[in-house]
């Protein structure tokens, strides 16, 4: 995992984890969220993913095609764990079949984006999910 900005105050910062083997995608996503209230980390394998404390993230953007299409199982695991059940998840894939989209959403993804996707659309969807999760957390207090 690569953390791009350890020095920011973690209470005011929303952390995003990008799980994708494509370094270009992670670099572009990082640059799109840079300069705001976001820290973007990256992870390139499922093995690396489960060595990370995921509960500190506001959002995980995961390529379903990672490590021989194991992304769907990862989404299910994230949702089943109490400490990560409220972390936002956006699933991505090059597969545009309705079955893939339905399976991702049924597994617990909050949204699905077909690759290649617009970075502006990703930002809008990410902010919407994070905003909804934060509003839900405030209402539970």
HELIX and SHEET records of a PDB file:
HELIX    1   1 UNK A   23  UNK A   33  1                                  11    
HELIX    2   2 UNK A   46  UNK A   49  1                                   4    
HELIX    3   3 UNK A   54  UNK A   56  5                                   3    
HELIX    4   4 UNK A   66  UNK A   69  1                                   4    
HELIX    5   5 UNK A   71  UNK A   80  1                                  10    
HELIX    6   6 UNK A   98  UNK A  107  1                                  10    
HELIX    7   7 UNK A  119  UNK A  140  1                                  22    
SHEET    1   A 6 UNK A   2  UNK A   3  0                                        
SHEET    2   A 6 UNK A  38  UNK A  43 -1                                        
SHEET    3   A 6 UNK A  14  UNK A  19  1                                        
SHEET    4   A 6 UNK A  59  UNK A  63  1                                        
SHEET    5   A 6 UNK A  88  UNK A  93  1                                        
SHEET    6   A 6 UNK A 111  UNK A 114  1                                        
END                                                                             
